[in-house]
Structures are given as structure tokens and as C-alpha cells.
Amino acid sequence: MHRCCDRGGYSEGESGEIKITFNTQGREGHQEKQVHVFSNDTDNPDKVLTFSCDIVNGE
């Protein structure tokens, strides 16, 4: 899995985009992955983003 942010930091109230690339090669069926986003927010310093997909063999 590869991740990339559109920039390194944000001020309070700003928003951004996190792009995640998942290599499905050699995988089949239901897949579920998590990405941890760490911040200096004292109330929520670690946010877990979960994504899932169903990989269908094209043969």
C-alpha cells in the first residue's frame, strides 16, 4: 500500500486529500486495509481510516 498527501501540514480548520494506492496483484476476494493518520490534535491524535474492496478474478 502506498500513501501520499497533497502537502506536509495544515492549519486548524484546513482540509486536504489523502491518496491511497493499493496493489491488488496476487489478491482475491474481500480485502480490508487501514491507514493511520497522526496529528497534533490532543483530542484525536490518531485517526484510523478503513477501506475495503472485493477483488474479482478477471479470468
Secondary structure, DSSP 8 states (H G I E B T S, - for coil): -EEEESSS---TT----EEEE---TT--EEEEEEEEEE-S-SS-SEEEEEEEEEE----
